[in-house]
């Protein structure tokens, strides 16, 4: 397939909470055709989709000309009982990709322990027509035993059962050249996330702030998740046209998702700015 773009709906999470269907209407009116859902609580799957059933959500998406092609999930969905629930939901709505939204590690063994779970769950998802992905932040470019966490994950998971949804912004914040690592990922990456880094967000490499051996957990991530560290696509210093060209050169490339972690604008205004920029590259 040719490369397409879409929106990770986490970007408009506050608006969805206020008015789920109305926000979807606005996302569609901006021009987005593809969306990525997010399920961050395995015990309350309806929380982020307006408490709609799978059939109701599919009906709403169809009405608006939107296609759900992927979804973010939390680690709890790797357990068999929770996995069965998301599989059933995905089959009804129609999305075929599931990405682990975030994970943290204190040492290499914790990475290896997760790899075993990713392989097991990835096989189960694969058997049900779904592909499991791992979505990176900056902590995957911390080194254990002189090896990047993400490299450890790639080495210790079956390429059939786990791919990478590559977040170019977070790779940059981890001190990595996004285009170089995108090429390194090869055919294990056919989805990417894109946002932008303001020129005054320095240093770019967050390890220069916290140190290479910092214990990175959700508490630290929250401290580093400052609104002023994010801007809309095309408004910062990232070479997004080069990233898109590099991604498009991969025959397996499927979707680029705009994902705006934070913005100092209204969230719908934010994703419209990114849409107006990114659509010109497609």
N, C-alpha and C positions, 0 to 999 in steps of 0.2 A: 504494500500500500504506500501511497505518497504520504509524506509527513504532514500532520495536521496539528493544530494547537487547541487548547481548551483552558478551563479554569478549575483550579482546586478550590472547592467551595469553602474551605476553611478561611479563605481570604475575605469572605463576607459573613463570617460566623455570627457576629452580633446582629446583623440585619436579618439573618435567617431565624434567629431566636425571636426577634420582634414579630416577623411576618414571613413565614417560610415560603408559602406559595407566591406572595407578592414579590419577594426578593428573587425567586426563580424567574418570575416574569420580567423583572428588571435586568437580570443577567442575560436573558434571551434577547431583550430589546436592545441591549448594548451591541449584540452581534455574536456572542459566544454560541457555539453549536455543541461542543463537547464539554462535559464536566467530570470532575473526579470527586466522589463523595468522601466523607470521613466518618468513621465510627471509632470514637476514642474511649468508649465504655462498653465492654462486652456484656455487662449486666443490664445495660439500658440502651439497646441498639436504636431505639426510636428517638433518643434525645436530640440527635443532630439532623434528623430528616423529618422534622415536624410531626413526629409520632405517627407517620403514615405507614401503612402496611406496604409490603413490596408491590402488590398490585396497584395500590393507590398511588405510590410514587411513580411507577411506570406509566400510569395513565396521565399523571401530571406532566411528566417529562415529555411524553408523546404529544400532549396538547400544545406544548411550547416549542416543539421542534428541537428539544435538547436530548442528547444521548449520554448516558452515564457509561463511561468506558473503563473506569477504574475506581478504587476506593482505598483510603488509608484505614488501617486497623491497628489496634494496640496489641501488645504481646499476648494478652489473655486469649486472643483468638487462635493461638497456636495449640491450645488444649482441644482435645477431640470434640468434647460436647459443644464448646463455643464455635469451633470450626464448622461443625454441622449446621449451626444456625446461620452463619454468614454464607455458607455454600448455598443453602436453600434460598436465602434472600437474593444472592447474586444471580442465581438462575432465573428468578422471576423478573428481576429488574433488567438483566442483560449485560451487566459488566463482567469482564473476564480477567481482570487484573486486581490483585490485592497487594498492598504495600505496607510493610511494617513501618509505622510512622516515626518511631524514635526508640532508641535503646541506649543504655549507659553501661560502662564496663570499668571495673577497678583493676583488672589484671587479665592476662591472656587466657587463663582458664575459664573465666566468665565468658569470654568470646567463644571459646571452643564449646562450652556448654550450650550456648545459644545456637551455635552451628548445628549441633545434633538435633535440636528442636526444629530448626528451620528445614533440615532435610526431611524429617518425619512429616511435618505439617505440609511441606512443599509437595511431597509425594501424594498425600491425601488430596490436596487441592488439585494437583495435576490430574489425578484419576477422575476428578469431577469437572474437568474442563476449565480450571482456573490456574493462572500463573501467579506464583508468589514472588514478591519483590522486596528488596531492602532499600529504604530511603535514608540517605545519609544526612547528617549535620556536620559540624566541624570535628566532633570528638572521634569520628572514625579515622581521623588523620593524626591521632596520637599514636605513638609507637610503644609496643610491648615487645621485648626481645628484639629491638631494632627493626620492627616490621609494623607497618600501618595496620590498624585494626581492620580497615576495609579489605586490605590484602589478605589478612588472616581469614576473614569471612569468605572471600572468594576461593581461597585455597581449600577450605574445609567444608564447602557445600557443593552439592552436585549441580552442575550448570543446567540440568534439566529442571530442577526443582526450585532454583533461586536465581533471579536476575536482580539487577540494580536499577532503581529509579534514582538517577543521578541529579542531585541538587547542586547546580553550578555555583550559586552564591555561597553555600556553606563549604564547598570545597575550597573556594578562594579564601574564606575565613579560616580555613585550616592550613593555609600556607601552600596550597596546591594550585597549579595551573589547570583550570578546568578543561581546556581543550586537550592538553597532553593526557590528562587522566581519562577523558572521554574516549580517546583513541585506545588507551590501554585496556579499557573495559571491553572493547570489541563487541561481539554479538551478545554479550550478557547485559547490554543496556539498550533498550528501545523506548524508554520513557525518561524525560528529564523535567526538572522544575526550574523555573526562571523567575528571578526578581532582580533587584539592582542594589548597588552599594553606593551611598553618597560619598562625594569626594572628601568630605571632612571627617569621615569615619576612619580614624587612624588609631593604632596601626591596623593594617588590613588583616594581618595574621594574628588571630586571637591568642595563639600560644605565646606571643611576645608579651601579652598582658598577664596571663595566668601561669606561664611556665610549662615546660614540656612534660613535667611529671605531676601535674595537678590532678586531684581527684575530681573528675567531671561527673556531676550528677544533676538532677533536675533543679536543685537549688541554685547551683552555679549557672546553669543554662538560663534560668529566669533572670538572674542578675545581668547576664550578657545580652539578654533580649531587649535591648533598649530601642524605643521607637526611632530615635535619631540614627540608628544603624541601618535603617531600611528605607528604600525609596522605590518608586514605581519603575517598571521596565523602561529603559531608555532615558531615565532621568539621572543616572549615576555614571560610574566610571567603568562598568563592565563592558567588554567588547561583545555585545550581544549579537550583532550581525555575524561576527566570526564564529561564535558558538553555534548559531543556527546553521551556518554553512557547514561547519564540521559535523554537526549532528545529521544534517540532511545528506551528507556524503555516505552515511552508513545505510546500506540497503535495508537493514532491519528496523530503522527508526520509525516509530509510530506516532507518538504524541509528545509535544512540549506543553506543559501546564504552567500557566501563570500561577504563582503562589505568593501572596503578599502576607508575610507573617504579621507585620505591624505597619501602620500608616498614621500620619498625623492629619489625614483627610478622612472624610466619610468613606467607608469601605467600598461602597458602590462607585463613588467618584474615583477612588483609587484604581479599581479594576477596569474602569472605563479608560483611564489614562494609559494603562498597560495594554489594553485591547487596541487602542488607536495606534500605539507604537508597534506592537508585535504583529498586527494584521498586515502592516505594510511589508513585512519580511516574508509574508506568505502569498 
